């Protein structure tokens, strides 16, 4: 599989929070395929009820 590099900006209150966000994003990239990741992004951006249920299930 090819690897691609990107420069990204992360909105966060601290450097530690930005690093934690990027680690979480990288974990998602490793475990989800393109279709799953796209569907997750769509739900988060367009379905606040499902997003709220997921957050509750995750305890956040």
N, C-alpha and C positions, 0 to 999 in steps of 0.2 A: 504494500500500500504506500502511496506517495505521502510525503509530509509537506505541509505548507506553513509558512510563517506569516503572522499578522501582527500589526501593531494596534493595540486597543487601548482605550481609555476607560477606566472604571470609576464610577462615582461612589465615593465612600467617605465616611467621617474621619477615617484614619488610614494610615498605610497598612496596619495590621488587618483592618476590615477588608481593604482592597485585595490583599494577598489571600485572605480566606475565601473571598468571592471567586477569585480566579482559580483557586484549588478546587472549589466546588464545581465550577464550570468545566474544568479539565476532567474531573471525575465523570460528569455527565457525558462529555464527549467520548470518553473511553467506553462507557457502558451502553449508550443509546446509538442506534443507527440514525441515518439522516431523516427517515420517515418518522421515527419515534420522537426525535428531537424537534422536528418541525411541528408535529402535533402537540407536543408539550408547550412549545412557545405559543401556538395558536390558542390553546386553552387558557394559558396564563394571561394573554393579552385580550381575549374576547369573552371569557366566561368567568366572571367574578365569583359566581356561586360555587363552581367546581374548584376554583382556586382556593376559596375560603375553606371548603371541605378538606382539601388536601393539606392545607396548613394546619387545620385542627387535628387531622389524623397524624401529622408529623409532630404535633405538640409545639408548634411555633405560632 
